[in-house]
Amino acid sequence: MLSDEDRRRLQDIEAAIRMEDPRFAERLGHGRFPARGGRVLAVLLIVVGLVGLLAGLALLNGPTVLFAALVTVLGATLWARLGRTRRRPSG
């Protein structure tokens, strides 16, 4: 729990950010930030997952196949979520 003084400080910081860069403050309030780094991570997860899936199938190793499938689905989900937030109007 924040003290009254800490809350007051946070409100002052918020007001200063809103005055200095209203667009950034708006994006900060909605939790939307550039998705470039997230897209790189999503592609990396998909590629690593697919390679692991192929390796698991080649070795007939069930746990490896399941884990690789999970990583691939995680990467695809991240890609889809980033694409959906990117298409929203910024105003």
LOKE-357582 format. One record per residue: residue number from 1; residue in one letter; x negated, z negated, y negated of N, C-alpha, C in turn. Coordinates in nm, 4 decimals. Layout:
BEGIN
REC pos code       nX       nZ       nY      caX      caZ      caY       cX       cZ       cY
REC NUM    A        X        Z        Y        X        Z        Y        X        Z        Y
...
! end
This chain:
BEGIN
REC pos code       nX       nZ       nY      caX      caZ      caY       cX       cZ       cY
REC   1    M  -0.0841   0.0000   0.1176   0.0000   0.0000   0.0000  -0.0888   0.0000  -0.1241
REC   2    L  -0.0517   0.0832  -0.2180  -0.1305   0.0934  -0.3400  -0.0856  -0.0102  -0.4423
REC   3    S  -0.1823  -0.0575  -0.5163  -0.1484  -0.1508  -0.6235  -0.0888  -0.0718  -0.7406
REC   4    D  -0.0298  -0.1424  -0.8347   0.0280  -0.0767  -0.9517  -0.0789  -0.0028  -1.0317
REC   5    E  -0.1961  -0.0617  -1.0391  -0.3061   0.0015  -1.1126  -0.3484   0.1325  -1.0455
REC   6    D  -0.3574   0.1322  -0.9117  -0.3941   0.2535  -0.8398  -0.2877   0.3619  -0.8561
REC   7    R  -0.1633   0.3241  -0.8516  -0.0549   0.4206  -0.8718  -0.0610   0.4810  -1.0116
REC   8    R  -0.0889   0.3986  -1.1076  -0.0992   0.4454  -1.2459  -0.2157   0.5444  -1.2593
REC   9    R  -0.3271   0.5136  -1.1945  -0.4422   0.6037  -1.1974  -0.4080   0.7386  -1.1333
REC  10    L  -0.3402   0.7336  -1.0187  -0.3017   0.8570  -0.9526  -0.2055   0.9393  -1.0384
REC  11    Q  -0.1148   0.8727  -1.1056  -0.0230   0.9441  -1.1945  -0.0979   1.0075  -1.3111
REC  12    D  -0.1976   0.9389  -1.3634  -0.2797   0.9948  -1.4710  -0.3574   1.1171  -1.4232
REC  13    I  -0.4130   1.1087  -1.3018  -0.4869   1.2213  -1.2450  -0.3925   1.3401  -1.2232
REC  14    E  -0.2746   1.3119  -1.1702  -0.1759   1.4176  -1.1475  -0.1365   1.4856  -1.2786
REC  15    A  -0.1121   1.4066  -1.3807  -0.0752   1.4626  -1.5111  -0.1876   1.5482  -1.5679
REC  16    A  -0.3110   1.5018  -1.5532  -0.4249   1.5785  -1.6035  -0.4392   1.7111  -1.5293
REC  17    I  -0.4190   1.7095  -1.3979  -0.4278   1.8328  -1.3197  -0.3157   1.9285  -1.3586
REC  18    R  -0.1956   1.8754  -1.3769  -0.0825   1.9612  -1.4165  -0.1071   2.0265  -1.5524
REC  19    M  -0.1687   1.9548  -1.6450  -0.1965   2.0114  -1.7773  -0.3107   2.1133  -1.7699
REC  20    E  -0.4122   2.0819  -1.6897  -0.5307   2.1661  -1.6831  -0.5066   2.2940  -1.6039
REC  21    D  -0.4387   2.2833  -1.4898  -0.4159   2.4001  -1.4036  -0.2808   2.3863  -1.3335
REC  22    P  -0.1734   2.4266  -1.4007  -0.0395   2.4084  -1.3444  -0.0179   2.4829  -1.2128
REC  23    R  -0.0790   2.5996  -1.2011  -0.0606   2.6765  -1.0769  -0.1233   2.6029  -0.9577
REC  24    F  -0.2434   2.5512  -0.9762  -0.3084   2.4736  -0.8704  -0.2264   2.3494  -0.8366
REC  25    A  -0.1753   2.2824  -0.9378  -0.0951   2.1620  -0.9146   0.0296   2.1959  -0.8339
REC  26    E   0.0897   2.3104  -0.8621   0.2079   2.3529  -0.7875   0.1732   2.3788  -0.6415
REC  27    R   0.0615   2.4487  -0.6190   0.0180   2.4764  -0.4822  -0.0191   2.3470  -0.4104
REC  28    L  -0.0807   2.2556  -0.4812  -0.1190   2.1283  -0.4232   0.0042   2.0493  -0.3815
REC  29    G   0.1074   2.0553  -0.4633   0.2307   1.9840  -0.4325   0.3018   2.0375  -0.3105
REC  30    H   0.2847   2.1681  -0.2825   0.3500   2.2291  -0.1666   0.2583   2.2354  -0.0457
REC  31    G   0.1355   2.1933  -0.0610   0.0425   2.1944   0.0510  -0.0047   2.3333   0.0902
REC  32    R   0.0010   2.4314   0.0001  -0.0415   2.5675   0.0317  -0.1769   2.5950  -0.0324
REC  33    F  -0.2693   2.6362   0.0497  -0.4023   2.6694   0.0039  -0.4425   2.8036   0.0633
REC  34    P  -0.5468   2.8666   0.0134  -0.5884   2.9949   0.0690  -0.6105   2.9859   0.2195
REC  35    A  -0.5642   3.0867   0.2904  -0.5646   3.0826   0.4366  -0.6845   3.1537   0.4978
REC  36    R  -0.7815   3.1922   0.4188  -0.8933   3.2696   0.4718  -0.9681   3.1948   0.5815
REC  37    G  -1.0052   3.0706   0.5555  -1.0769   2.9918   0.6558  -0.9937   2.9672   0.7791
REC  38    G  -0.8644   2.9478   0.7597  -0.7745   2.9274   0.8725  -0.7616   3.0526   0.9572
REC  39    R  -0.7625   3.1679   0.8930  -0.7542   3.2938   0.9682  -0.8788   3.3140   1.0540
REC  40    V  -0.9938   3.2803   1.0003  -1.1178   3.2923   1.0770  -1.1110   3.2005   1.1985
REC  41    L  -1.0645   3.0792   1.1796  -1.0508   2.9855   1.2906  -0.9511   3.0377   1.3932
REC  42    A  -0.8391   3.0941   1.3475  -0.7376   3.1454   1.4388  -0.7950   3.2587   1.5239
REC  43    V  -0.8671   3.3516   1.4607  -0.9264   3.4624   1.5353  -1.0292   3.4101   1.6343
REC  44    L  -1.1097   3.3151   1.5923  -1.2103   3.2564   1.6811  -1.1447   3.1908   1.8030
REC  45    L  -1.0382   3.1152   1.7793  -0.9674   3.0514   1.8908  -0.9088   3.1547   1.9865
REC  46    I  -0.8514   3.2616   1.9316  -0.7933   3.3647   2.0167  -0.9011   3.4328   2.1013
REC  47    V  -1.0125   3.4689   2.0391  -1.1199   3.5374   2.1118  -1.1797   3.4466   2.2193
REC  48    V  -1.2108   3.3233   2.1822  -1.2689   3.2298   2.2797  -1.1694   3.2031   2.3928
REC  49    G  -1.0421   3.1897   2.3581  -0.9404   3.1671   2.4600  -0.9278   3.2833   2.5557
REC  50    L  -0.9300   3.4057   2.5036  -0.9185   3.5228   2.5910  -1.0407   3.5385   2.6811
REC  51    V  -1.1592   3.5122   2.6258  -1.2807   3.5183   2.7086  -1.2747   3.4119   2.8175
REC  52    G  -1.2323   3.2921   2.7802  -1.2178   3.1857   2.8798  -1.1126   3.2186   2.9840
REC  53    L  -1.0048   3.2827   2.9409  -0.8998   3.3224   3.0343  -0.9529   3.4226   3.1361
REC  54    L  -1.0272   3.5217   3.0886  -1.0857   3.6194   3.1804  -1.1866   3.5546   3.2750
REC  55    A  -1.2682   3.4648   3.2221  -1.3664   3.3965   3.3067  -1.2967   3.3096   3.4108
REC  56    G  -1.1924   3.2388   3.3693  -1.1189   3.1556   3.4641  -1.0518   3.2368   3.5725
REC  57    L  -0.9975   3.3530   3.5355  -0.9357   3.4401   3.6354  -1.0409   3.4960   3.7308
REC  58    A  -1.1571   3.5339   3.6772  -1.2637   3.5886   3.7607  -1.3157   3.4841   3.8590
REC  59    L  -1.3197   3.3595   3.8154  -1.3706   3.2516   3.9015  -1.2601   3.1860   3.9838
REC  60    L  -1.1367   3.2303   3.9630  -1.0206   3.1701   4.0293  -1.0160   3.0194   4.0070
REC  61    N  -1.0380   2.9796   3.8826  -1.0404   2.8385   3.8459  -0.9152   2.8080   3.7630
REC  62    G  -0.8184   2.7436   3.8243  -0.6903   2.7149   3.7603  -0.6998   2.6341   3.6321
REC  63    P  -0.7721   2.5209   3.6313  -0.7808   2.4425   3.5072  -0.8432   2.5203   3.3915
REC  64    T  -0.9412   2.6045   3.4209  -1.0030   2.6848   3.3150  -0.9022   2.7848   3.2594
REC  65    V  -0.8244   2.8459   3.3471  -0.7223   2.9410   3.3035  -0.6204   2.8712   3.2139
REC  66    L  -0.5744   2.7542   3.2549  -0.4750   2.6808   3.1760  -0.5308   2.6390   3.0398
REC  67    F  -0.6535   2.5885   3.0392  -0.7136   2.5469   2.9130  -0.7345   2.6663   2.8205
REC  68    A  -0.7832   2.7769   2.8753  -0.8064   2.8965   2.7944  -0.6748   2.9516   2.7404
REC  69    A  -0.5698   2.9466   2.8220  -0.4384   2.9919   2.7750  -0.3903   2.9032   2.6608
REC  70    L  -0.4121   2.7740   2.6716  -0.3741   2.6809   2.5654  -0.4489   2.7114   2.4355
REC  71    V  -0.5785   2.7373   2.4465  -0.6588   2.7695   2.3276  -0.6097   2.8997   2.2642
REC  72    T  -0.5776   2.9979   2.3473  -0.5279   3.1259   2.2960  -0.3948   3.1075   2.2239
REC  73    V  -0.3049   3.0319   2.2839  -0.1740   3.0071   2.2214  -0.1913   2.9285   2.0913
REC  74    L  -0.2820   2.8339   2.0899  -0.3095   2.7579   1.9681  -0.3583   2.8504   1.8561
REC  75    G  -0.4496   2.9404   1.8872  -0.4987   3.0353   1.7884  -0.3894   3.1283   1.7389
REC  76    A  -0.3050   3.1765   1.8305  -0.1959   3.2656   1.7914  -0.0932   3.1921   1.7047
REC  77    T  -0.0669   3.0670   1.7370   0.0269   2.9875   1.6575  -0.0283   2.9640   1.5173
REC  78    L  -0.1561   2.9321   1.5088  -0.2194   2.9126   1.3782  -0.2129   3.0415   1.2971
REC  79    W  -0.2412   3.1546   1.3603  -0.2349   3.2845   1.2926  -0.0940   3.3096   1.2389
REC  80    A   0.0059   3.2836   1.3216   0.1446   3.3075   1.2811   0.1858   3.2152   1.1659
REC  81    R   0.1473   3.0892   1.1726   0.1829   2.9949   1.0657   0.1153   3.0319   0.9346
REC  82    L  -0.0095   3.0758   0.9415  -0.0798   3.1153   0.8195  -0.0176   3.2410   0.7604
REC  83    G   0.0244   3.3326   0.8441   0.0891   3.4536   0.7961   0.2219   3.4245   0.7299
REC  84    R   0.2948   3.3289   0.7842   0.4254   3.2942   0.7281   0.4094   3.2261   0.5923
REC  85    T   0.3132   3.1362   0.5767   0.2963   3.0676   0.4483   0.2391   3.1616   0.3439
REC  86    R   0.1657   3.2629   0.3861   0.1028   3.3552   0.2924   0.2067   3.4477   0.2285
REC  87    R   0.3145   3.4801   0.3002   0.4130   3.5744   0.2496   0.5120   3.5119   0.1526
REC  88    R   0.5103   3.3802   0.1373   0.6026   3.3150   0.0449   0.5692   3.3514  -0.0983
REC  89    P   0.6706   3.3683  -0.1805   0.6415   3.3946  -0.3217   0.5733   3.2744  -0.3862
REC  90    S   0.4810   3.3009  -0.4767   0.4034   3.1920  -0.5355   0.4688   3.1368  -0.6616
REC  91    G   0.5867   3.1774  -0.6942   0.6461   3.1300  -0.8182   0.7625   3.0519  -0.7972
! end
